[in-house]
Amino acid sequence: MIRMTFALGALLTLAACNMPTDEAVLENSIRTELGKQGTVEEVNLTRQDENTIIGHVEMRDTAGRQGRLNCTAERVQGGSSFNWQCLSVIDEGVLQEMEAEVRQRMEQEGEVIEVHMQRGGDDDNMTGHVVLRDAAGTELRLPCRAVRDSEGLFGWRCGQRAEEWAVERRAGGGQQAGK
């Protein structure tokens, strides 16, 4: 009887080893979905607790831009599956893209002397400024804010009310300006 118990225990252990982990299932799901947007080079996930898995993805999009995305997966209430979301990290490439977009749009307001954006405390916010010169040669420095929305896109605004707009936007109100 001991032999059978051991053998049964060994079979159960062997079967459990072949069962994919939550992390492996999520990595495959993320790799498949993000693979539609480019080449996924690395998916690295770590279990935080029974209901949360976090990590990152390194990938190259179809335009050839290399980037990192931070991922969070939360267990579906009372279930065995997870909902996940991966959002781009605000790195130098993202900042340069935002600066180029601000520059292009603000050129309609005057000569753009300088645009500077930086990470605003987390990967959902950017802060910075634009310096414009009007036809009379007067330079004006305007604060700028960019806030990521629930769909992962950044809206931005420059001007006196940029900070108020960012607060409204995070609270779910406000209009998307700029982008």
BELZIGI-V938815 format. One record per helix or strand of 2 or more residues. SS is the DSSP state (A for helix, B for strand). FROM is the first residue (numbers start at 0). TO is the last residue. Records with the same first field share a line. If there is no record, write none. Layout:
# BELZIGI-V938815
SS=FROM-TO ; FROM-TO
This chain:
# BELZIGI-V938815
A=1-17 ; 21-33 ; 91-105 ; 161-169
B=37-48 ; 51-60 ; 65-74 ; 81-87 ; 110-118 ; 124-132 ; 138-147 ; 153-157
